[in-house]
Amino acid sequence: MIKVLFVCLGNICRSPLAEAIFNKKIELAGMQNQFKSDSAGTSDYHIGELPDERTLSCAKKYELSIHHRGRQVHRTDFRDFQYILAMDDNNLKVLGQLKDRFGFPKKEIHLMRNFVDHTKGLSVPDPYYGGEEAFEEIYQILDEAIENFLNKVIVTHQLYV
């Protein structure tokens, strides 16, 4: 089973939406038994909280299921997940520090938008201080990046749909 972790700052906006998009894509491909996904935050701001209402509204619009409570990245995440995907440079930096501190210096961490050629190196913007349009924007960004990521994983692991 291939395990994928999506990481943002508070785990109530970008990463739970990314997890939901990913889960829908693997379900539509009939590959849900080959993957496990989760999401987490680098901060402890929203531990135990439901996703932001605007995240839930965006998910509902696209018929995505979200059953998640905010949690912080934990040491075991570096052991348990083959793929850790950071939403922005700050999350990438913090994850890099954590992997060293937790004893996983060789663990590879990916920036989410690096799976789209024309957006490599760019962050998924944090929509927290924006309105509904900011959540729509991150949905579109995540949908494309996750599609490309999933295609890469399918090829890398020689999975068959």
N, CA, C and O of each residue as an XYZ file, in Angstrom:
644
protein
N       0.848     -1.182      0.000
C       0.000      0.000      0.000
C       0.895      1.246      0.000
O       1.872      1.329      0.744
N       0.540      2.194     -0.840
C       1.288      3.445     -0.952
C       0.604      4.492     -0.080
O      -0.594      4.746     -0.207
N       1.394      5.091      0.807
C       0.836      6.046      1.763
C       1.319      7.451      1.437
O       2.508      7.690      1.228
N       0.349      8.387      1.399
C       0.594      9.762      0.984
C       0.092     10.703      2.074
O      -1.035     10.571      2.553
N       0.947     11.662      2.463
C       0.583     12.651      3.472
C       0.664     14.047      2.870
O       1.693     14.430      2.313
N      -0.424     14.806      2.983
C      -0.488     16.182      2.520
C      -0.325     17.096      3.731
O      -0.987     16.904      4.751
N       0.564     18.098      3.618
C       0.880     18.929      4.775
C       0.775     20.419      4.451
O       1.323     20.896      3.456
N       0.055     21.146      5.319
C       0.015     22.611      5.251
C       0.283     23.144      6.653
O       0.798     22.409      7.496
N      -0.045     24.378      6.920
C       0.265     24.981      8.214
C      -0.661     24.479      9.322
O      -0.196     23.898     10.303
N      -1.959     24.698      9.171
C      -2.893     24.398     10.256
C      -3.716     23.145     10.081
O      -4.377     22.701     11.020
N      -3.689     22.563      8.890
C      -4.434     21.343      8.580
C      -5.949     21.544      8.641
O      -6.691     20.662      9.072
N      -6.390     22.722      8.200
C      -7.838     22.942      8.121
C      -8.269     23.486      6.756
O      -9.467     23.573      6.485
N      -7.322     23.850      5.896
C      -7.680     24.403      4.581
C      -7.097     23.566      3.441
O      -7.788     22.729      2.861
N      -5.835     23.797      3.130
C      -5.221     23.189      1.944
C      -5.040     21.679      2.039
O      -5.440     20.947      1.134
N      -4.441     21.213      3.124
C      -4.122     19.779      3.171
C      -5.346     18.867      3.272
O      -5.349     17.815      2.634
N      -6.392     19.212      4.043
C      -7.558     18.325      4.019
C      -8.272     18.345      2.660
O      -8.854     17.342      2.246
N      -8.223     19.488      1.974
C      -8.818     19.541      0.637
C      -7.994     18.692     -0.328
O      -8.555     17.979     -1.161
N      -6.679     18.763     -0.221
C      -5.807     17.944     -1.073
C      -6.068     16.463     -0.831
O      -6.162     15.680     -1.776
N      -6.182     16.087      0.425
C      -6.466     14.692      0.773
C      -7.789     14.241      0.146
O      -7.877     13.140     -0.398
N      -8.803     15.084      0.223
C     -10.118     14.739     -0.333
C     -10.070     14.617     -1.854
O     -10.674     13.707     -2.422
N      -9.362     15.521     -2.510
C      -9.224     15.451     -3.971
C      -8.507     14.158     -4.354
O      -8.940     13.445     -5.259
N      -7.415     13.864     -3.665
C      -6.650     12.640     -3.928
C      -7.532     11.406     -3.743
O      -7.537     10.513     -4.591
N      -8.274     11.352     -2.642
C      -9.131     10.194     -2.375
C     -10.188     10.005     -3.457
O     -10.489      8.876     -3.845
N     -10.748     11.102     -3.942
C     -11.752     11.016     -5.008
C     -11.125     10.476     -6.296
O     -11.726      9.654     -6.987
N      -9.918     10.942     -6.613
C      -9.240     10.496     -7.830
C      -8.906      9.010     -7.769
O      -9.081      8.295     -8.755
N      -8.429      8.544     -6.628
C      -8.094      7.116     -6.553
C      -9.359      6.258     -6.532
O      -9.363      5.133     -7.032
N     -10.422      6.794     -5.954
C     -11.701      6.074     -5.977
C     -12.223      5.951     -7.406
O     -12.634      4.871     -7.831
N     -12.206      7.061     -8.147
C     -12.681      7.034     -9.535
C     -11.835      6.108    -10.406
O     -12.333      5.538    -11.376
N     -10.556      5.960    -10.059
C      -9.667      5.075    -10.806
C      -9.757      3.623    -10.326
O      -9.122      2.736    -10.895
N     -10.550      3.388     -9.276
C     -10.676      2.041     -8.729
C      -9.408      1.573     -8.029
O      -9.115      0.378     -7.991
N      -8.661      2.520     -7.477
C      -7.372      2.194     -6.864
C      -7.351      2.447     -5.358
O      -6.276      2.512     -4.760
N      -8.517      2.590     -4.739
C      -8.549      2.940     -3.326
C      -7.907      1.885     -2.424
O      -7.498      2.210     -1.309
N      -7.809      0.640     -2.871
C      -7.170     -0.401     -2.063
C      -5.649     -0.368     -2.156
O      -4.963     -1.079     -1.422
N      -5.121      0.462     -3.062
C      -3.677      0.537     -3.249
C      -3.051      1.741     -2.550
O      -1.829      1.883     -2.521
N      -3.897      2.608     -1.985
C      -3.411      3.841     -1.374
C      -4.051      4.086     -0.013
O      -5.163      3.640      0.268
N      -3.320      4.802      0.808
C      -3.854      5.359      2.051
C      -3.356      6.795      2.093
O      -2.186      7.058      1.812
N      -4.234      7.720      2.443
C      -3.817      9.120      2.517
C      -4.260      9.730      3.834
O      -5.160      9.232      4.510
N      -3.600     10.816      4.170
C      -3.927     11.566      5.371
C      -3.421     12.986      5.150
O      -2.769     13.276      4.147
N      -3.726     13.855      6.087
C      -3.193     15.214      6.033
C      -2.853     15.650      7.445
O      -3.378     15.126      8.428
N      -1.954     16.631      7.515
C      -1.490     17.127      8.817
C      -0.993     18.552      8.647
O      -0.830     19.042      7.529
N      -0.757     19.206      9.772
C      -0.230     20.560      9.772
C       1.120     20.610     10.454
O       1.446     19.760     11.283
N       1.900     21.616     10.096
C       3.188     21.800     10.761
C       3.016     22.531     12.090
O       3.901     22.482     12.944
N       1.896     23.200     12.267
C       1.639     23.933     13.516
C       0.650     23.155     14.380
O       0.063     22.164     13.946
N       0.483     23.628     15.602
C      -0.493     23.014     16.512
C      -1.728     23.904     16.699
O      -2.469     23.748     17.670
N      -1.943     24.828     15.773
C      -3.025     25.809     15.902
C      -4.433     25.211     15.929
O      -5.306     25.721     16.632
N      -4.658     24.143     15.176
C      -6.030     23.664     14.987
C      -6.194     22.177     15.287
O      -7.049     21.516     14.699
N      -5.383     21.653     16.196
C      -5.474     20.229     16.528
C      -6.881     19.907     17.025
O      -7.409     20.577     17.912
N      -7.477     18.869     16.435
C      -8.803     18.417     16.834
C      -9.957     19.149     16.183
O     -11.112     18.757     16.351
N      -9.664     20.207     15.442
C     -10.740     20.992     14.812
C     -11.160     20.401     13.476
O     -10.382     19.727     12.801
N     -12.396     20.665     13.114
C     -12.887     20.323     11.779
C     -12.244     21.253     10.760
O     -11.777     22.330     11.128
N     -12.209     20.864      9.484
C     -11.709     21.780      8.459
C     -12.507     23.082      8.435
O     -13.661     23.125      8.862
N     -11.882     24.126      7.936
C     -12.510     25.433      7.763
C     -13.822     25.264      6.991
O     -13.915     24.439      6.082
N     -14.814     26.041      7.358
C     -16.129     25.968      6.696
C     -16.018     26.180      5.182
O     -16.747     25.557      4.409
N     -15.109     27.056      4.767
C     -14.943     27.314      3.331
C     -14.312     26.112      2.627
O     -14.588     25.866      1.453
N     -13.475     25.372      3.334
C     -12.925     24.126      2.783
C     -14.055     23.134      2.580
O     -14.161     22.503      1.529
N     -14.894     23.001      3.589
C     -16.022     22.066      3.508
C     -16.994     22.462      2.401
O     -17.531     21.603      1.701
N     -17.215     23.757      2.247
C     -18.106     24.250      1.194
C     -17.535     23.940     -0.190
O     -18.263     23.512     -1.086
N     -16.248     24.155     -0.356
C     -15.589     23.863     -1.630
C     -15.640     22.365     -1.912
O     -15.911     21.951     -3.039
N     -15.384     21.561     -0.898
C     -15.428     20.103     -1.066
C     -16.828     19.653     -1.477
O     -16.980     18.806     -2.358
N     -17.831     20.214     -0.847
C     -19.218     19.854     -1.171
C     -19.537     20.205     -2.624
O     -20.197     19.436     -3.322
N     -19.069     21.357     -3.071
C     -19.299     21.794     -4.451
C     -18.778     20.765     -5.451
O     -19.392     20.538     -6.493
N     -17.644     20.144     -5.129
C     -17.024     19.169     -6.031
C     -17.289     17.720     -5.622
O     -16.623     16.795     -6.087
N     -18.282     17.545     -4.737
C     -18.697     16.215     -4.285
C     -17.535     15.411     -3.707
O     -17.363     14.227     -3.998
N     -16.744     16.092     -2.881
C     -15.626     15.460     -2.188
C     -16.016     15.190     -0.749
O     -16.675     16.009     -0.109
N     -15.613     14.059     -0.252
C     -15.902     13.687      1.127
C     -14.709     14.021      2.016
O     -13.582     13.613      1.736
N     -14.969     14.771      3.096
C     -13.921     15.092      4.067
C     -14.384     14.626      5.438
O     -15.405     15.080      5.955
N     -13.621     13.719      6.010
C     -13.855     13.242      7.375
C     -12.519     13.390      8.094
O     -11.738     12.442      8.173
N     -12.268     14.562      8.605
C     -10.937     14.836      9.136
C     -11.010     15.807     10.307
O     -11.863     16.693     10.356
N     -10.104     15.618     11.231
C      -9.876     16.557     12.331
C      -8.426     16.988     12.245
O      -7.546     16.169     11.980
N      -8.169     18.275     12.468
C      -6.820     18.809     12.380
C      -5.851     18.072     13.291
O      -6.170     17.739     14.433
N      -4.662     17.827     12.759
C      -3.615     17.190     13.554
C      -2.264     17.751     13.132
O      -2.121     18.315     12.048
N      -1.293     17.589     13.993
C       0.055     18.066     13.714
C       0.911     16.903     13.206
O       0.706     15.750     13.587
N       1.863     17.227     12.348
C       2.804     16.224     11.856
C       3.494     15.582     13.058
O       3.881     16.261     14.010
N       3.635     14.273     12.991
C       4.235     13.514     14.078
C       5.442     12.738     13.559
O       5.559     12.493     12.359
N       6.323     12.360     14.454
C       7.525     11.610     14.104
C       7.203     10.379     13.246
O       7.898     10.109     12.267
N       6.169      9.646     13.605
C       5.848      8.411     12.884
C       5.418      8.663     11.436
O       5.476      7.756     10.607
N       4.988      9.889     11.131
C       4.608     10.202      9.749
C       5.794     10.014      8.807
O       5.619      9.576      7.670
N       6.983     10.337      9.266
C       8.170     10.207      8.424
C       8.521      8.742      8.177
O       9.141      8.408      7.168
N       8.130      7.889      9.086
C       8.340      6.450      8.927
C       7.230      5.826      8.070
O       7.497      4.968      7.229
N       6.004      6.257      8.288
C       4.843      5.566      7.722
C       4.455      5.970      6.307
O       3.859      5.171      5.585
N       4.777      7.187      5.897
C       4.332      7.676      4.591
C       5.477      7.693      3.592
O       6.548      8.235      3.864
N       5.236      7.086      2.421
C       6.241      7.104      1.354
C       6.347      8.490      0.725
O       7.432      8.930      0.343
N       5.219      9.164      0.624
C       5.176     10.477     -0.004
C       4.649     11.504      0.991
O       3.559     11.352      1.542
N       5.439     12.549      1.212
C       5.008     13.675      2.035
C       5.048     14.898      1.128
O       6.089     15.242      0.568
N       3.891     15.550      0.996
C       3.724     16.657      0.059
C       3.408     17.947      0.814
O       2.362     18.070      1.451
N       4.324     18.899      0.732
C       4.176     20.187      1.417
C       3.476     21.185      0.501
O       3.694     21.197     -0.710
N       2.634     22.018      1.100
C       1.881     22.998      0.317
C       2.689     24.244     -0.025
O       2.417     24.895     -1.034
N       3.680     24.586      0.799
C       4.452     25.796      0.515
C       5.877     25.676      1.042
O       6.232     24.700      1.704
N       6.686     26.688      0.736
C       8.099     26.681      1.127
C       8.293     26.626      2.636
O       9.206     25.957      3.121
N       7.445     27.321      3.376
C       7.578     27.303      4.824
C       7.318     25.904      5.378
O       8.067     25.423      6.228
N       6.267     25.254      4.901
C       5.980     23.887      5.338
C       7.123     22.955      4.943
O       7.497     22.068      5.710
N       7.675     23.155      3.757
C       8.801     22.352      3.276
C      10.005     22.518      4.205
O      10.669     21.543      4.559
N      10.272     23.750      4.589
C      11.401     24.045      5.485
C      11.195     23.389      6.853
O      12.105     22.751      7.382
N      10.007     23.545      7.418
C       9.714     22.962      8.733
C       9.798     21.437      8.669
O      10.362     20.807      9.564
N       9.241     20.847      7.616
C       9.304     19.389      7.463
C      10.752     18.918      7.337
O      11.112     17.862      7.857
N      11.574     19.698      6.650
C      12.991     19.369      6.533
C      13.683     19.366      7.885
O      14.515     18.502      8.162
N      13.341     20.323      8.718
C      13.913     20.377     10.067
C      13.417     19.216     10.918
O      14.185     18.611     11.666
N      12.129     18.910     10.799
C      11.546     17.820     11.587
C      12.121     16.465     11.197
O      12.397     15.632     12.061
N      12.300     16.244      9.907
C      12.810     14.931      9.480
C      14.210     14.698     10.038
O      14.551     13.573     10.405
N      15.014     15.743     10.103
C      16.351     15.610     10.682
C      16.268     15.370     12.185
O      16.939     14.488     12.722
N      15.440     16.160     12.854
C      15.300     16.032     14.317
C      14.726     14.667     14.699
O      15.107     14.097     15.721
N      13.816     14.145     13.885
C      13.174     12.865     14.184
C      13.982     11.657     13.704
O      13.587     10.514     13.933
N      15.108     11.907     13.041
C      15.969     10.801     12.630
C      15.672     10.207     11.271
O      15.941      9.028     11.037
N      15.123     11.004     10.370
C      14.830     10.543      9.012
C      15.481     11.473      7.989
O      14.785     12.010      7.127
N      16.802     11.678      8.064
C      17.464     12.683      7.224
C      17.368     12.414      5.722
O      17.476     13.351      4.931
N      17.172     11.186      5.317
C      17.105     10.860      3.891
C      15.684     10.915      3.322
O      15.488     10.731      2.121
N      14.703     11.166      4.177
C      13.308     11.190      3.741
C      13.098     12.318      2.730
O      13.440     13.470      2.996
N      12.542     11.985      1.588
C      12.287     12.982      0.556
C      10.925     13.631      0.797
O       9.931     12.949      1.047
N      10.900     14.940      0.717
C       9.661     15.704      0.876
C       9.481     16.527     -0.389
O      10.431     17.134     -0.884
N       8.276     16.546     -0.905
C       7.996     17.198     -2.179
C       7.146     18.449     -1.981
O       6.282     18.494     -1.104
N       7.395     19.446     -2.792
C       6.540     20.623     -2.853
C       5.396     20.287     -3.810
O       5.634     19.858     -4.939
N       4.177     20.479     -3.367
C       2.988     20.038     -4.114
C       2.976     20.492     -5.570
O       2.664     19.699     -6.459
N       3.306     21.735     -5.823
C       3.187     22.256     -7.186
C       4.356     21.862     -8.085
O       4.373     22.223     -9.262
N       5.326     21.134     -7.554
C       6.439     20.670     -8.387
C       6.021     19.571     -9.360
O       6.812     19.171    -10.214
N       4.806     19.087     -9.246
C       4.315     18.061    -10.163
C       3.668     18.653    -11.406
O       3.196     17.920    -12.274
N       3.646     19.974    -11.490
C       3.133     20.668    -12.672
C       4.291     21.489    -13.231
O       4.796     22.396    -12.569
N       4.706     21.166    -14.451
C       5.916     21.767    -15.023
C       5.954     23.289    -14.933
O       6.973     23.858    -14.542
N       4.862     23.951    -15.287
C       4.883     25.413    -15.330
C       4.694     26.081    -13.958
O       4.676     27.309    -13.869
N       4.552     25.275    -12.881
C       4.414     25.876    -11.544
C       5.458     25.345    -10.557
O       5.321     25.539     -9.349
N       6.489     24.682    -11.060
C       7.528     24.159    -10.167
C       8.099     25.281     -9.311
O       8.377     26.378     -9.795
N       8.267     24.976     -8.016
C       8.829     25.942     -7.087
C       7.818     26.894     -6.480
O       8.149     27.649     -5.566
N       6.582     26.869     -6.979
C       5.546     27.765     -6.443
C       4.781     27.095     -5.304
O       4.688     25.869     -5.233
N       4.248     27.906     -4.439
C       3.450     27.429     -3.312
C       1.982     27.347     -3.687
O       1.512     28.036     -4.593
N       1.268     26.489     -2.969
C      -0.195     26.532     -3.006
C      -0.549     27.648     -2.028
O      -0.276     27.520     -0.834
N      -1.154     28.744     -2.505
C      -1.428     29.890     -1.618
C      -2.325     29.495     -0.439
O      -3.220     28.662     -0.579
N      -2.077     30.092      0.691
C      -2.903     29.841      1.867
C      -4.175     30.677      1.732
O      -4.100     31.906      1.704
N      -5.346     30.031      1.648
C      -6.595     30.777      1.435
C      -7.238     31.274      2.727
O      -8.303     31.891      2.683
N      -6.623     31.022      3.859
C      -7.250     31.270      5.161
C      -7.808     32.684      5.302
O      -8.901     32.868      5.837
N      -7.069     33.678      4.830
C      -7.522     35.061      4.981
C      -8.281     35.572      3.757
O      -8.575     36.763      3.657
N      -8.595     34.675      2.835
C      -9.333     35.054      1.638
C     -10.782     34.631      1.723
O     -11.250     34.137      2.749
N     -11.469     34.832      0.640
C     -12.874     34.453      0.584
C     -13.060     33.151     -0.183
O     -12.116     32.386     -0.382
N     -14.291     32.918     -0.606
C     -14.618     31.701     -1.345
C     -13.760     31.547     -2.606
O     -13.395     30.434     -2.984
N     -13.441     32.681     -3.254
C     -12.652     32.615     -4.492
C     -11.241     32.071     -4.234
O     -10.660     31.424     -5.105
N     -10.694     32.330     -3.050
C      -9.370     31.805     -2.700
C      -9.417     30.288     -2.571
O      -8.462     29.604     -2.937
N     -10.510     29.764     -2.059
C     -10.656     28.317     -1.923
C     -10.893     27.665     -3.287
O     -10.435     26.550     -3.538
N     -11.597     28.354     -4.146
C     -11.775     27.864     -5.520
C     -10.417     27.810     -6.231
O     -10.122     26.851     -6.944
N      -9.599     28.842     -6.031
C      -8.270     28.877     -6.650
C      -7.416     27.704     -6.179
O      -6.772     27.041     -6.992
N      -7.407     27.442     -4.862
C      -6.574     26.332     -4.403
C      -7.134     24.988     -4.852
O      -6.374     24.047     -5.076
N      -8.457     24.888     -4.985
C      -9.023     23.644     -5.522
C      -8.456     23.389     -6.921
O      -8.006     22.282     -7.214
N      -8.476     24.397     -7.775
C      -7.997     24.236     -9.152
C      -6.505     23.883     -9.174
O      -6.079     23.017     -9.938
N      -5.726     24.551     -8.341
C      -4.281     24.276     -8.257
C      -4.049     22.842     -7.795
O      -3.278     22.101     -8.406
N      -4.716     22.460     -6.718
C      -4.530     21.124     -6.158
C      -5.015     20.033     -7.101
O      -4.375     18.989     -7.224
N      -6.134     20.267     -7.765
C      -6.674     19.264     -8.684
C      -5.652     18.918     -9.770
O      -5.433     17.742    -10.063
N      -5.034     19.927    -10.363
C      -4.036     19.687    -11.410
C      -2.778     19.029    -10.851
O      -2.272     18.066    -11.429
N      -2.273     19.537     -9.739
C      -1.043     18.997     -9.164
C      -1.223     17.552     -8.698
O      -0.332     16.724     -8.883
N      -2.362     17.254     -8.102
C      -2.621     15.898     -7.614
C      -2.812     14.930     -8.773
O      -2.368     13.784     -8.704
N      -3.458     15.374     -9.821
C      -3.599     14.528    -11.024
C      -2.219     14.143    -11.550
O      -1.972     12.974    -11.849
N      -1.324     15.117    -11.665
C       0.029     14.848    -12.156
C       0.817     13.978    -11.183
O       1.532     13.067    -11.600
N       0.688     14.257     -9.888
C       1.357     13.442     -8.873
C       0.888     11.995     -8.967
O       1.707     11.077     -8.983
N      -0.409     11.790     -9.027
C      -0.956     10.434     -9.094
C      -0.461      9.702    -10.338
O      -0.097      8.529    -10.265
N      -0.447     10.387    -11.470
C       0.064      9.765    -12.697
C       1.524      9.355    -12.542
O       1.927      8.292    -13.012
N       2.309     10.191    -11.887
C       3.724      9.869    -11.662
C       3.859      8.642    -10.760
O       4.673      7.759    -11.031
N       3.077      8.585     -9.706
C       3.129      7.455     -8.776
C       2.710      6.161     -9.479
O       3.313      5.110     -9.263
N       1.695      6.238    -10.304
C       1.240      5.058    -11.047
C       2.362      4.512    -11.924
O       2.584      3.303    -11.971
N       3.062      5.397    -12.612
C       4.174      4.969    -13.462
C       5.339      4.456    -12.623
O       5.893      3.393    -12.904
N       5.710      5.214    -11.591
C       6.841      4.836    -10.734
C       6.649      3.465    -10.102
O       7.586      2.670    -10.043
N       5.454      3.190     -9.634
C       5.169      1.918     -8.935
C       4.550      0.859     -9.843
O       4.170     -0.221     -9.390
N       4.455      1.188    -11.137
C       3.903      0.278    -12.145
C       2.527     -0.265    -11.701
O       2.269     -1.468    -11.713
N       1.689      0.657    -11.321
C       0.330      0.301    -10.913
C      -0.553      0.252    -12.152
O      -0.308      0.949    -13.136
N      -1.546     -0.554    -12.088
C      -2.463     -0.676    -13.217
C      -3.861     -0.335    -12.791
O      -4.367     -0.854    -11.795
N      -4.477      0.527    -13.537
C      -5.818      1.001    -13.233
C      -6.828     -0.011    -13.721
O      -8.032      0.193    -13.564
